[in-house]
Each structure stands twice: as C-alpha cells, then as structure tokens.
C-alpha cells in the first residue's frame, strides 16, 4: 500500500494483517514520496518500482527489505524528466511506463536495456 503523505510503503496480508513497512525518502515534504508502485515482472517479483511524484523520480527497491537500489528522473518537462509522476506500470519485458498529472499530462516509456 502507498502511504504518500507519510513517505512509506506498507505491506499487509490478504486478511488485512500488517506485515511490515518501508520508509522511502522520509525527508520529503510537499505531497510525500510514495505515489504509486508496481512489482517487477520476474517470477519472484523481487523488486518494487515506485513513482515518487514530489521528488520527480522513479525509485527501484528490493521487495524483501525496502533497500533502495537506484533511481532515475528529475523534475522537468523534457524526455526522462517528470512533472508530478503519478502512476507507474511494468510490462512482461520489464519496460516501465509512467503517467504524469497536473501540468505534466503525459505518459512515458522507459525501455529495459539488459
């Protein structure tokens, strides 16, 4: 679950039992860091790709621990930059898709290269 205002991802079982939480960029002000997330396409779904709208980036985390592995993007209106990145998706080939709200109003595709 995304808890945008508190900069965290919370994990629950299907019955609603709390499992754990990860804080992601907790120093974020404005509208918080965790706007949307999607699990990776590999069979074990080892990674979380997270849309961080306030900081204008996509963050990759280890699903089991919440460790931040990498991030890309920054605020802006050019290709590869974000103006309020709000949603994120991944396809079966590992390509990442983002959607922006507000004045961004666009979708971008980031092609997996490995």
Contact map, one row per residue, 1 for C-alpha under 8 A:
111000001111000000000000000000000000000000000000000000000000000000000000000000000000000000000000000000000000000000
111100011100000000000000000000000111100000000000000000000000000000000000000000000000000000000000000000000000000000
111111111100000000000000000000000110000000000000000000000000000000000000000000000000000000000000000000000000000000
011111110000000000000000000000111110000000000000000000000000000000000000000000000000000000000000000000000000000000
001111100000000000000000000000111100000000000000000000000000000000000000000000000000000000000000000000000000000000
001111110000000000000000010000011000000000000000000000000000000000000000000000000000000000000000000000000000000000
001111111000000000000011110100011100000000000000000000000000000000000000000000000000000000000000000000000000000000
011101111100000000001111010000001100000000000000000000000000000000000000000000000000000000000000000000000000000000
111000111110000000001111000000000100000000000000000000000000000000000000000000000000000000000000000000000000000000
111000011111000001111100000000000000000000000000000000000000000000000000000000000000000000000000000000000000000000
100000001111100001111000000000000000000000000000000000000000000000000000000000000000000000000000000000000000000000
100000000111111111110000000000000000000000000000000000000000000000000000000000000000000000000000000000000000000000
000000000011111111100000000000000000000000000000000000000000000000000000000000000000000000000000000000000000000000
000000000001111110000000000000000000000000000000000000000000000000000000000000000000000000000000000000000000000000
000000000001111110000000000000000000000000000000000000000000000000000000000000000000000000000000000000000000000000
000000000001111111000000000000000000000000000000000000000000000000000000000000000000000000000000000000000000000000
000000000001111111100000000000000000000000000000000000000000000000000000000000000000000000000000000000000000000000
000000000111100111110000000000000000000000000000000000000000000000000000000000000000000000000000000000000000000000
000000000111100011111000000000000000000000000000000000000000000000000000000000000000000000000000000000000000000000
000000000111000001111100000000000000000000000000000000000000000000000000000000000000000000000000000000000000000000
000000011110000000111110000000000000000000000000000000000000000000000000000000000000000000000000000000000000000000
000000011100000000011111000000000000000000000000000000000000000011000000000000000000000000000000000000000000000000
000000111000000000001111110000000000000000000000000000000000000001000000000000000000000000000000000000000000000000
000000111000000000000111110000001100000000000000000000000000000000000000000000000000000000000000000000000000000000
000000100000000000000011111100001000000000000000000000000000000000000000000000000000000000000000000000000000000000
000001110000000000000011111100001000000000000000000000000000000000000000000000000000000000000000000000000000000000
000000000000000000000000111110000000000000000000000000000000000000000000000000000000000000000000000000000000000000
000000100000000000000000111111111000000000000000000001100000000000000000000000000000000000000000000000000000000000
000000000000000000000000001111110000000000000000000001000000000000000000000000000000000000000000000000000000000000
000000000000000000000000000111110000000000000000000001000000000000000000000000000000000000000000000000000000000000
000110000000000000000000000111111000000000000000000011000000000000000000000000000000000000000000000000000000000000
000111100000000000000000000111111110000000000000000111000000000000000000000000000000000000000000000000000000000000
000111110000000000000001110100111110000000000000001111100000000000000000000000000000000000000000000000000000000000
011110111000000000000001000000011111100000000000011110000000000000000000000000000000000000000000000000000000000000
011100000000000000000000000000011111100000000000011110000000000000000000000000000000111000000000000000000000000000
010000000000000000000000000000000111110000000000011100000000000000000000000000000000011100000000000000000000000000
010000000000000000000000000000000111111000000001111000000000000000000000000000000000001110000000000000000000000000
000000000000000000000000000000000001111100000001110000000000000000000000000000000000000111000000000000000000000000
000000000000000000000000000000000000111110001111100000000000001000000000000000000000000001000000000000000000000000
000000000000000000000000000000000000011111001111100000000000000000000000000000000000000001000100000000000000000000
000000000000000000000000000000000000001111101000000000000000000000000000000000000000000001111100000000000000000000
000000000000000000000000000000000000000111111100000000000000000000000000000000000000000000000000000000000000000000
000000000000000000000000000000000000000011111000000000000000000000000000000000000000000000000000000000000000000000
000000000000000000000000000000000000000001111100000000000000000000000000000000000000000000000000000000000000000000
000000000000000000000000000000000000001111111111000000000000001000000000000000000000000000000000000000000000000000
000000000000000000000000000000000000001101011111000000000000011100000000000000000000000000000000000000000000000000
000000000000000000000000000000000000001100001111100000000001111000000000000000000000000000000000000000000000000000
000000000000000000000000000000000000111100001111110000000001111000000000000000000000000000000000000000000000000000
000000000000000000000000000000000000111100000011111000000111100000000000000000000000000100000000000000000000000000
000000000000000000000000000000000111110000000001111100000111100000000000000000000000000100000000000000000000000000
000000000000000000000000000000001111100000000000111110001110000000000000000000000000111100000000010000000000000000
000000000000000000000000000000011111000000000000011111111110000000000000000000000000110000000000000000000000000000
000000000000000000000000000000111110000000000000001111111000000000000000000000000111110000000000000000000000000000
000000000000000000000000000111111000000000000000000111110000000000000000000000000001000000000000000000000000000000
000000000000000000000000000100001000000000000000000111111000000000000000011000000000000000000000000000000000000000
000000000000000000000000000000000000000000000000000111111100000000000000111100001111100000000000000000000000000000
000000000000000000000000000000000000000000000000001110111110000000000011111000001100100000000000000000000000000000
000000000000000000000000000000000000000000000000111100011111000000000011100000000000000000000000000000000000000000
000000000000000000000000000000000000000000000000111100001111100000011111000000000000000000000000000000000000000000
000000000000000000000000000000000000000000000011110000000111110000011110000000000000000000000000000000000000000000
000000000000000000000000000000000000000000000011110000000011111011111100000000000000000000000000000000000000000000
000000000000000000000000000000000000000000000111000000000001111111111000000000000000000000000000000000000000000000
000000000000000000000000000000000000001000001111000000000000111111100000000000000000000000000000000000000000000000
000000000000000000000000000000000000000000000100000000000000011111000000000000000000000000000000000000000000000000
000000000000000000000100000000000000000000000000000000000000111111100000000000000000000000000000000000000000000000
000000000000000000000110000000000000000000000000000000000000111111110000000000000000000000000000000000000000000000
000000000000000000000000000000000000000000000000000000000000111011111000000000000000000000000000000000000000000000
000000000000000000000000000000000000000000000000000000000011110001111110000000000000000000000000000000000000000000
000000000000000000000000000000000000000000000000000000000011110000111110000000000000000000000000000000000000000000
000000000000000000000000000000000000000000000000000000000011100000011111000000000000000000000000000000000000000000
000000000000000000000000000000000000000000000000000000001111000000011111100000000000000000000000000000000000000000
000000000000000000000000000000000000000000000000000000001110000000000111110000000000000000000000000000000000000000
000000000000000000000000000000000000000000000000000000011100000000000011111000011100000000000000000000000000000000
000000000000000000000000000000000000000000000000000000111000000000000001111100011100000000000000000000000000000000
000000000000000000000000000000000000000000000000000000111000000000000000111110001110000000000000000000000000000000
000000000000000000000000000000000000000000000000000000010000000000000000011111001110000000000000000000000000000000
000000000000000000000000000000000000000000000000000000000000000000000000001111101110000000000000000000010000000000
000000000000000000000000000000000000000000000000000000000000000000000000000111111100000000000000000000000000000000
000000000000000000000000000000000000000000000000000000000000000000000000000011111000000000000000000000000001000000
000000000000000000000000000000000000000000000000000000000000000000000000110001111100000000000000000000000001000000
000000000000000000000000000000000000000000000000000000011000000000000000111111111110000000000000000000000000000000
000000000000000000000000000000000000000000000000000010011000000000000000111111011111100000000000000100010000000000
000000000000000000000000000000000000000000000000000010010000000000000000001110001111100000000000000111110000000000
000000000000000000000000000000000000000000000000000011010000000000000000000000000111110000000000000111110000000000
000000000000000000000000000000000010000000000000001110011000000000000000000000000111111000000000011110010000000000
000000000000000000000000000000000011000000000000001110000000000000000000000000000001111100000000011110000000000000
000000000000000000000000000000000011100000000000001000000000000000000000000000000000111110000000011100000000000000
000000000000000000000000000000000001110000000000111000000000000000000000000000000000011111000001111000000000000000
000000000000000000000000000000000000110000000000000000000000000000000000000000000000001111100001110000000000000000
000000000000000000000000000000000000011110000000000000000000000000000000000000000000000111111111100000000000000000
000000000000000000000000000000000000000010000000000000000000000000000000000000000000000011111111000000000000000000
000000000000000000000000000000000000000010000000000000000000000000000000000000000000000001111110000000000000000000
000000000000000000000000000000000000000010000000000000000000000000000000000000000000000001111110000000000000000100
000000000000000000000000000000000000000110000000000000000000000000000000000000000000000001111111000000000000001100
000000000000000000000000000000000000000000000000000000000000000000000000000000000000000001111111100000000000111100
000000000000000000000000000000000000000000000000000000000000000000000000000000000000000111100111110000000000111100
000000000000000000000000000000000000000000000000000000000000000000000000000000000000000111000011111000000011110000
000000000000000000000000000000000000000000000000001000000000000000000000000000000000111110000001111100000011100000
000000000000000000000000000000000000000000000000000000000000000000000000000000000000111100000000111110001111000000
000000000000000000000000000000000000000000000000000000000000000000000000000000000111111000000000011111111110000000
000000000000000000000000000000000000000000000000000000000000000000000000000000000011110000000000001111111100000000
000000000000000000000000000000000000000000000000000000000000000000000000000000000011000000000000000111111000000000
000000000000000000000000000000000000000000000000000000000000000000000000000000000011000000000000000111111000000000
000000000000000000000000000000000000000000000000000000000000000000000000000010000111100000000000000111111100000000
000000000000000000000000000000000000000000000000000000000000000000000000000000000000000000000000001111111110000000
000000000000000000000000000000000000000000000000000000000000000000000000000000000000000000000000001110011111000000
000000000000000000000000000000000000000000000000000000000000000000000000000000000000000000000000111100001111100000
000000000000000000000000000000000000000000000000000000000000000000000000000000110000000000000000111000000111110000
000000000000000000000000000000000000000000000000000000000000000000000000000000000000000000000011110000000011111000
000000000000000000000000000000000000000000000000000000000000000000000000000000000000000000000011100000000001111100
000000000000000000000000000000000000000000000000000000000000000000000000000000000000000000000111000000000000111110
000000000000000000000000000000000000000000000000000000000000000000000000000000000000000000001111000000000000011111
000000000000000000000000000000000000000000000000000000000000000000000000000000000000000000000000000000000000001111
000000000000000000000000000000000000000000000000000000000000000000000000000000000000000000000000000000000000000111
